[in-house]
Amino acid sequence: MRDGVVLRRIELDRVTAAESFSVDCPDGGYNIVEVRPGGIRVLEADCPDRICVEQGWLTDSAAPIVCLPHRLVIRLAGETATDGVAR
């Protein structure tokens, strides 16, 4: 989600192979998100601190991945934590 808008929904229990995609920012920045069966992460970003990259794989709903400079939040939603939501 960015600024309250869901950018993409991914059902992690339906992911069969790793894939990546770019989330482009209005200011020209980017985050490259990687999805694999059971997990999601920020693989690469051009933000100054790269904390979102350092957070690693998100595999449960304990804490979201956050990129403050790009206002991007990735969280797992649902009772069983099977949905990955790029927010």
C-alpha positions in Angstrom: 0.0 0.0 0.0 1.2 3.5 -0.7 -0.7 6.5 0.7 -3.8 4.3 1.5 -4.0 2.7 -1.9 -3.5 -1.1 -2.4 -1.1 -1.5 -5.3 -1.2 -5.3 -5.7 -2.6 -8.4 -3.9 -0.7 -11.7 -4.0 -2.0 -14.9 -2.7 1.2 -16.5 -1.4 -0.4 -20.0 -1.1 -0.9 -19.8 -4.9 2.6 -18.8 -5.8 4.4 -21.7 -7.4 7.7 -20.0 -8.5 9.7 -17.0 -7.5 9.0 -13.8 -9.4 9.9 -10.1 -9.0 8.3 -6.8 -10.0 9.1 -3.2 -9.6 7.0 -0.7 -7.6 7.8 2.7 -9.1 7.4 5.8 -7.0 6.0 9.2 -8.1 9.4 10.8 -7.3 11.2 8.5 -9.7 12.4 6.0 -7.0 11.7 2.3 -7.0 11.4 -0.9 -4.9 11.9 -4.3 -6.5 9.7 -6.8 -4.7 10.4 -10.6 -4.9 7.7 -13.2 -4.2 8.3 -16.9 -3.6 6.0 -19.6 -2.3 5.3 -18.6 1.3 7.2 -15.3 1.4 7.7 -11.8 0.1 10.6 -9.3 0.4 12.0 -6.1 -1.0 15.0 -7.3 -3.0 16.3 -3.9 -4.1 15.5 -0.3 -3.5 17.0 3.1 -4.3 16.0 4.7 -1.0 18.8 6.2 1.1 18.6 3.8 4.1 17.5 0.5 2.5 15.9 -0.7 5.7 13.2 -2.3 3.7 15.8 -4.5 2.0 17.5 -5.4 5.3 14.1 -6.6 6.7 14.4 -9.7 4.6 11.7 -12.2 3.9 8.2 -11.7 5.3 6.7 -15.1 6.0 4.2 -14.3 8.8 2.0 -11.4 9.9 4.1 -10.4 12.9 5.4 -7.2 11.3 5.2 -5.5 7.9 8.0 -4.5 5.6 8.1 -0.7 5.5 9.9 1.7 3.2 9.4 5.1 4.7 11.1 7.2 2.0 8.9 5.6 -0.7 5.8 5.4 1.6 5.5 1.6 0.8 4.1 -1.0 3.2 4.0 -4.7 2.5 2.1 -6.9 4.9 0.7 -10.3 5.2 -3.1 -10.3 5.7 -5.6 -12.8 6.7 -6.1 -15.3 9.5 -3.8 -17.8 8.0 -1.2 -15.3 6.7 -1.5 -16.6 3.2 -2.1 -13.3 1.4 0.7 -10.9 0.6 -0.4 -7.3 0.2 1.8 -4.7 -1.3 0.5 -1.5 0.3 
